Amino acid sequence: MKKKHIYIFAIIIQFGLSACTDLTETMFSDVSEQQFATQLQESEILATTNMPYAILRARSGHEGSQWILNTITSDEGACDWGGSEWETTVQHNWDPYHGQVIKAWNHAYSMIAPCNSAISFLDTISDGSLLYERSISEMKLLRAWHYYTLMDLFGRPVWITDASDAKGTELNRTEIFSKIESEILDNVDNLYEFPTDSIYGKVTKAMAYTLLAKMYLNEEIYTGATNYPKVIEYCDKVINMGAFVLEQKYMSNFVVHNENSKENIFVVPFNNAYDKYEAPIYSINTIFMVTLTSKIAKQVYGLGANCWSGFTARKSFINSFKPKDRRIAGWLFGQPTGTNLVISTKTPDWKNHGDTIMGARFCKYEYQPGLTGWGDNMDNDWVLLRYADVLLMKAEALMRQNGGEASQEALDLVNQVRNRAGLPDFKMNDLNLAALLTERGHEFYWESYGFRRQDQIRFGTYLKPFDSKPKEDEEYRSVFPIPGAAINANSELVQNPGY
């Protein structure tokens, strides 16, 4: 049985039918006013806290989201759509009026607003119960996740925690880092430990600890300070839970029914049957539409979808895989068996190449049979945080506090991940920071809200020239501009330097 939450609708249906599914002698008159009030309040709390997850679900993935800015601008993503918006995305020539910059900013605040509304509502019914305390902490942690992504992309967004506040307060990166850190630390103890069937897809301590580890790993970029012991501490908290393991098969984390993965820490659940009856949403569950061509969809996967093509890998990224690395199976290129298609690994250059399809196509998430197009959505759950990341973050922290040199513990952690990919162990001399960056790319490509840009910035490669980005960027392009319209509408905002 799928551990799916249908968010508000399931909660309403469950509450609405609960009184009439038991046809025994119990009468409404037997339910005390206090019991009814308690049940009603619990139902209100659950419905209220599900709304922000529903919005997260609608905003996760590829289109008009943070994923594009983090993935298609990195050394592992490209796009074969013509037009200045996509060329400037790939080549790092965006400005404050760039369409994807605007969408990423707006979508982030569209996910923060329901968190604020939920928290405001919960405050009106505060009763000190465990459910209340856990629910409000859950909303604050989810909001912290959204602010973390804003801090990472834009450096200094406005901090809004009041549902009635339209402007908020602009904070620099050090200030907002501190705010997010406090929100997590102040609320994490109220959360459930790790995902179970009843709370699948929701914020847990494991999610919060993993987020803290990621924040501390990047703290030097955000605040200028380093805190590698904290990275190790919070990675160990997740490891010592004993709730997560590496799946034996890498692709098990991304199959249609990936809710059974013992590796995925935080996911956005999707449900194909439910999504068919909802307005189509631009999310991961339609990513097949923007990476496959219609010919690939039909001839390789037997899908009836008229796909749009679009997002591809850069050639240099595909070429960086070792031949025996099983993770390369998440990319489609060459001549697929039983077809007359030719898919080149060459990075798209927005020119006509006849029958040759340019750019390896993403197939890491299993494409289920029967998909017919936009609005017929995938059933796979979108993975935001995974246990493999915990292992590699701890390895990196151990190395960085050791001057970039590998220790035996760091080596063992990295080799756990490599072995699952079918690769031989690194020797001590093989593992350096450059090798670790490559390993992270091969393990996490196109996942979460997109961590490759963040990794490249931390390792010092994002601003340097790479495939289809021939120039070296100025330092200011390590963050994106605050949209011009947002600045015009809010006097609290100041544009990032360089823009």
C-alpha positions in Angstrom: 0.0 0.0 0.0 1.4 3.4 -1.0 2.3 5.7 1.8 0.7 8.6 0.0 -0.8 11.6 1.6 -3.5 13.4 -0.5 -3.1 16.3 1.9 -6.2 18.4 2.6 -8.7 16.3 0.5 -7.9 13.0 2.3 -8.1 14.8 5.7 -11.5 16.3 4.9 -12.9 13.0 3.5 -11.5 11.1 6.5 -13.1 13.5 9.0 -16.4 13.7 7.1 -16.9 10.0 6.9 -15.6 9.0 10.3 -18.9 9.5 11.9 -20.9 7.3 9.5 -18.5 4.3 8.8 -19.3 2.7 12.2 -23.0 1.6 12.1 -23.1 0.4 15.7 -25.2 1.7 18.6 -23.1 4.7 19.1 -25.3 7.8 18.6 -24.3 11.5 18.1 -25.8 12.1 21.5 -23.2 9.8 23.1 -20.4 12.1 21.9 -19.8 14.8 24.4 -19.4 18.4 23.4 -15.8 18.3 24.6 -15.0 15.2 22.5 -16.6 16.7 19.4 -14.7 19.9 19.9 -11.4 18.0 20.4 -12.0 16.0 17.2 -12.9 19.1 15.3 -9.8 20.9 16.5 -7.5 18.0 15.6 -9.1 17.8 12.2 -8.5 21.6 11.7 -4.9 21.2 12.7 -4.3 18.4 10.3 -6.0 20.1 7.4 -4.2 23.3 8.1 -0.7 21.7 8.2 -1.3 19.7 5.0 -1.9 22.8 2.9 1.8 23.9 2.9 2.8 20.4 1.8 0.3 20.6 -1.0 1.9 23.8 -2.2 5.3 22.3 -1.9 4.1 19.5 -4.1 2.8 21.9 -6.7 6.1 23.9 -6.7 8.6 21.0 -6.7 10.6 20.0 -9.7 11.5 21.5 -13.0 9.4 24.4 -14.3 9.5 27.9 -12.9 11.2 26.7 -9.8 14.5 26.8 -8.0 15.5 23.6 -9.7 16.2 25.3 -13.0 18.5 27.9 -11.5 20.4 25.2 -9.5 20.6 22.5 -12.2 20.5 24.0 -15.7 23.1 26.7 -14.7 25.5 24.0 -13.3 28.0 21.8 -15.2 25.5 18.9 -15.3 22.5 20.6 -17.0 21.7 22.3 -20.3 18.7 23.1 -22.5 18.0 22.6 -26.2 15.2 25.2 -26.3 16.2 28.3 -28.3 15.6 31.9 -27.2 17.5 34.2 -25.0 16.0 33.1 -21.7 17.5 29.6 -22.0 20.8 30.6 -23.6 21.4 33.1 -20.8 20.5 30.5 -18.2 23.0 28.0 -19.6 25.7 30.6 -20.1 25.2 32.6 -16.9 24.0 35.9 -18.5 20.9 36.4 -16.4 19.7 39.8 -15.1 17.0 40.9 -12.6 14.3 40.6 -15.2 15.2 37.0 -16.3 12.0 34.9 -16.4 13.4 31.9 -14.4 14.9 34.2 -11.7 11.5 35.9 -11.2 9.7 32.5 -11.1 12.1 31.0 -8.6 11.7 34.0 -6.2 7.9 34.1 -6.5 7.5 30.3 -6.1 9.6 30.4 -2.9 7.4 33.0 -1.3 4.3 31.2 -2.6 5.5 28.3 -0.4 6.4 30.4 2.6 3.0 32.2 2.7 0.9 29.1 3.5 3.4 28.2 6.2 2.9 31.6 7.8 -0.9 31.3 7.4 -0.8 27.8 9.0 1.3 29.1 11.9 -1.0 32.1 12.4 -4.1 29.8 12.5 -2.5 27.4 14.9 -1.7 30.2 17.2 -5.4 31.0 17.5 -6.2 27.5 18.8 -3.1 27.0 20.9 -3.9 24.4 23.6 -0.5 23.2 24.6 -1.3 19.7 23.3 1.4 17.5 21.8 -0.4 17.7 18.4 -0.3 21.5 18.5 3.3 21.7 19.5 4.4 19.2 16.9 2.3 20.8 14.2 3.5 24.3 14.7 7.1 23.1 14.9 6.6 21.2 11.7 5.4 24.3 9.9 8.3 26.3 11.2 10.8 23.7 10.0 9.1 23.5 6.5 9.3 27.3 6.4 13.0 27.1 7.4 13.6 24.8 4.4 12.1 27.4 2.0 14.1 30.2 3.5 17.2 28.1 3.2 16.7 27.7 -0.5 16.1 31.5 -0.8 19.2 32.2 1.1 21.2 29.9 -1.1 19.9 31.3 -4.3 19.5 35.0 -3.6 21.7 35.7 -0.6 19.5 38.3 1.2 15.8 37.8 0.8 13.2 39.4 3.0 12.3 37.6 6.2 8.5 37.4 6.5 6.9 35.3 9.3 3.6 37.2 9.8 0.8 36.3 7.3 -0.3 39.9 7.3 3.1 41.4 6.6 3.6 42.2 2.9 7.1 43.6 3.2 9.0 41.8 5.9 12.6 42.7 6.8 15.6 42.2 4.5 18.5 40.3 6.1 22.0 39.7 4.9 23.2 36.1 4.6 24.7 35.9 8.0 21.6 37.2 9.6 19.2 34.9 7.8 21.5 32.0 8.4 21.2 32.6 12.1 17.4 33.0 11.8 17.0 29.7 10.0 19.4 27.9 12.4 17.4 29.2 15.4 14.1 28.1 13.8 15.4 24.6 13.4 17.1 24.2 16.7 14.1 25.7 18.6 11.6 23.3 17.0 13.4 20.1 16.1 12.8 18.3 19.4 9.0 18.4 18.9 9.2 16.4 15.6 8.9 12.7 14.9 12.2 11.0 14.6 12.1 9.7 11.0 9.5 8.9 8.3 6.9 6.2 8.9 3.8 5.3 7.0 1.7 7.8 8.9 4.0 10.8 8.4 5.6 9.9 5.0 6.6 13.1 3.2 6.5 15.3 6.3 9.2 17.1 8.2 11.0 14.9 10.8 14.1 15.2 13.0 16.0 13.3 10.4 15.1 15.9 7.8 16.0 18.7 10.2 19.4 17.2 11.1 20.2 16.7 7.4 19.3 20.3 6.7 21.5 21.5 9.5 24.4 19.5 8.3 24.0 20.9 4.8 23.8 24.5 6.2 26.9 24.0 8.3 28.8 22.4 5.3 28.1 25.6 3.3 28.4 28.0 6.2 31.7 29.4 4.9 29.9 30.5 1.7 27.0 32.0 3.6 28.8 33.7 6.6 32.5 33.3 6.1 32.8 31.0 9.1 33.5 27.2 9.1 31.8 24.7 11.4 32.8 21.2 10.2 32.4 19.6 13.7 28.7 20.6 13.5 28.4 18.9 10.1 29.8 15.7 11.6 27.6 16.0 14.7 24.3 16.3 12.7 25.3 13.6 10.2 26.0 11.3 13.1 22.6 12.0 14.5 21.0 10.7 11.3 23.4 7.8 11.0 22.9 6.8 14.7 19.1 6.6 14.3 19.6 3.3 12.5 16.6 4.1 10.4 18.3 4.6 7.0 20.5 2.5 4.8 21.8 2.7 1.2 19.5 0.8 -1.0 21.2 -2.1 -2.7 20.3 -0.7 -6.1 20.8 3.0 -6.8 17.7 3.2 -9.0 15.5 1.8 -6.3 15.3 5.4 -4.9 13.6 6.6 -8.1 11.3 3.9 -9.3 7.6 4.4 -9.7 6.9 3.1 -6.2 9.9 4.6 -4.5 8.0 5.2 -1.3 9.5 1.9 -0.1 13.1 3.3 -0.2 15.0 3.0 3.1 17.4 5.7 1.9 15.1 8.6 1.2 14.9 11.0 4.2 12.6 13.7 2.8 10.4 13.4 -0.3 7.5 15.1 -1.9 4.8 12.4 -2.4 2.9 12.2 -5.7 0.0 10.1 -6.7 -0.8 9.4 -10.4 -4.4 8.5 -9.8 -5.1 11.6 -7.8 -3.1 13.9 -10.0 -5.2 13.0 -13.1 -8.1 14.8 -11.5 -6.3 17.9 -10.5 -5.3 20.9 -12.6 -1.9 20.0 -14.2 0.9 21.3 -12.2 4.5 22.1 -13.2 6.3 19.7 -11.0 8.7 16.8 -11.1 5.8 14.5 -12.0 5.8 16.0 -15.5 9.6 16.0 -16.0 9.3 13.5 -18.8 7.6 16.2 -20.8 10.6 18.6 -20.6 13.5 16.1 -21.2 12.2 13.6 -23.7 11.3 14.2 -27.3 8.1 12.8 -28.6 10.0 10.2 -30.6 11.9 9.1 -27.6 8.8 8.9 -25.5 7.0 6.7 -28.1 9.8 4.5 -29.3 11.8 4.0 -26.1 9.1 4.1 -23.4 5.9 3.4 -25.3 4.4 6.7 -24.0 1.6 8.5 -25.9 3.0 11.9 -24.8 3.8 14.7 -27.2 6.8 15.8 -25.2 8.5 19.2 -25.5 12.2 18.1 -25.3 14.2 20.7 -23.4 16.5 19.8 -20.5 19.6 17.7 -21.2 23.0 16.9 -19.7 26.2 18.7 -20.7 28.5 16.5 -22.7 31.4 17.0 -20.2 29.3 15.7 -17.4 28.3 12.5 -19.3 31.9 11.9 -20.2 33.0 12.2 -16.6 31.4 8.9 -15.7 33.5 5.7 -15.5 32.2 3.0 -17.9 31.2 0.7 -15.1 29.4 3.3 -13.0 25.8 2.0 -12.7 24.5 5.5 -12.1 25.0 6.4 -15.8 21.8 4.4 -16.4 19.9 7.5 -15.4 20.9 9.1 -18.8 19.7 8.0 -22.2 22.0 8.5 -25.2 23.4 6.6 -28.2 21.0 4.5 -30.2 18.4 2.9 -27.9 17.7 -0.7 -28.7 14.9 -1.3 -31.2 14.8 2.3 -32.5 16.3 4.3 -35.3 17.0 7.2 -32.9 20.4 8.7 -32.5 20.9 10.7 -29.3 24.2 12.6 -29.2 25.9 13.4 -25.9 26.9 16.8 -27.4 25.6 19.7 -25.4 22.8 21.5 -27.3 24.0 24.6 -29.2 20.5 25.8 -30.4 21.3 24.8 -34.0 19.5 22.4 -36.4 21.3 19.0 -36.4 18.8 17.2 -38.6 17.6 13.8 -37.2 20.3 13.8 -34.5 18.9 14.5 -31.0 21.4 16.7 -29.1 22.0 16.1 -25.4 21.7 13.0 -23.2 18.2 12.7 -21.8 17.2 12.3 -18.2 15.7 8.9 -17.2 16.8 8.5 -13.6 13.1 8.5 -12.4 11.4 5.5 -13.9 8.8 6.5 -16.5 5.7 4.5 -15.8 3.7 3.0 -18.7 0.7 4.8 -19.9 1.8 8.4 -19.5 0.0 10.5 -22.2 1.2 14.0 -21.7 1.1 17.1 -19.5 -1.4 16.6 -16.8 -1.0 12.8 -16.8 1.5 12.9 -14.0 4.1 10.5 -12.7 3.6 8.5 -9.5 7.3 8.7 -8.4 7.9 10.7 -5.2 10.4 13.5 -5.7 13.5 13.0 -3.5 14.7 16.1 -1.6 17.1 14.5 0.9 18.8 11.1 0.8 21.0 9.1 3.2 23.8 8.9 0.7 24.1 12.7 1.0 24.6 12.3 4.8 27.5 9.9 4.3 29.2 12.1 1.7 28.6 15.3 3.7 30.3 13.7 6.7 33.2 12.5 4.5 33.6 16.0 3.1 33.6 17.6 6.6 36.2 15.2 7.8 38.4 16.0 4.8 38.0 19.7 5.1 38.9 19.9 8.7 41.9 17.7 7.8 43.2 20.3 5.3 41.4 18.6 2.4 43.2 15.3 3.0 41.3 12.0 3.2 41.2 10.1 6.5 40.3 6.4 6.8 36.9 7.2 8.0 36.2 9.6 5.1 37.5 7.0 2.7 35.2 4.3 4.1 32.1 6.6 3.8 32.8 7.5 0.2 33.5 3.8 -0.7 30.2 2.8 0.7 28.5 5.0 -2.0 31.0 4.0 -4.7 30.5 0.3 -4.1 26.8 0.5 -4.5 27.5 2.1 -7.9 29.6 -0.9 -8.9 32.9 1.0 -8.7 36.1 -0.2 -7.0 37.2 1.3 -3.7 39.1 4.5 -3.8 42.6 4.2 -2.3 43.8 6.9 0.1 45.7 8.7 -2.6 42.7 8.7 -5.0 40.3 10.6 -2.7 40.8 14.4 -2.7 38.3 17.2 -2.8 38.1 17.3 -6.6 37.3 13.5 -6.7 34.7 14.0 -4.1 33.0 16.8 -6.1 32.9 14.4 -9.1 31.4 11.7 -6.9 28.7 14.0 -5.6 27.8 14.9 -9.1 27.4 11.3 -10.2 25.4 10.4 -7.1 23.0 13.3 -6.9 22.5 14.6 -10.5 19.2 16.5 -11.0 17.9 15.7 -7.5 16.2 17.7 -4.8 15.7 21.4 -5.5 19.1 21.1 -7.3 22.3 20.9 -5.2 24.9 20.9 -8.0 25.3 24.7 -8.2 25.7 24.8 -4.4 28.3 22.0 -4.6 30.2 23.8 -7.4 30.3 27.1 -5.5 31.6 25.3 -2.4 34.3 23.6 -4.4 35.2 26.7 -6.4 34.2 25.5 -9.9 30.8 27.3 -10.5 32.3 30.6 -11.7 35.0 29.0 -13.8 34.5 28.2 -17.5 33.0 24.8 -18.3 31.1 23.1 -21.2 28.9 25.6 -23.0 29.9 28.4 -20.6 33.2 29.6 -22.1 33.8 32.6 -19.9 34.8 32.9 -16.2 32.1 34.7 -14.2 32.6 37.6 -11.9 32.2 36.7 -8.2 28.7 38.4 -7.9 27.2 35.6 -10.1 27.5 33.2 -7.2 24.0 34.5 -6.2 21.1 35.5 -8.4 19.7 39.0 -8.7 16.6 39.9 -6.7 13.9 40.4 -9.3 13.4 44.0 -10.4 9.7 43.8 -9.9 10.2 42.6 -6.3 12.4 45.6 -5.6 10.0 48.0 -7.1 7.2 46.7 -5.0 9.1 46.5 -1.7 11.2 49.3 -0.4 12.9 46.9 2.1 14.8 45.2 -0.7 18.2 46.2 -2.0 19.7 44.7 -5.1 22.6 42.3 -4.8 26.0 43.8 -5.8 26.9 43.5 -9.5 23.3 43.6 -10.8 
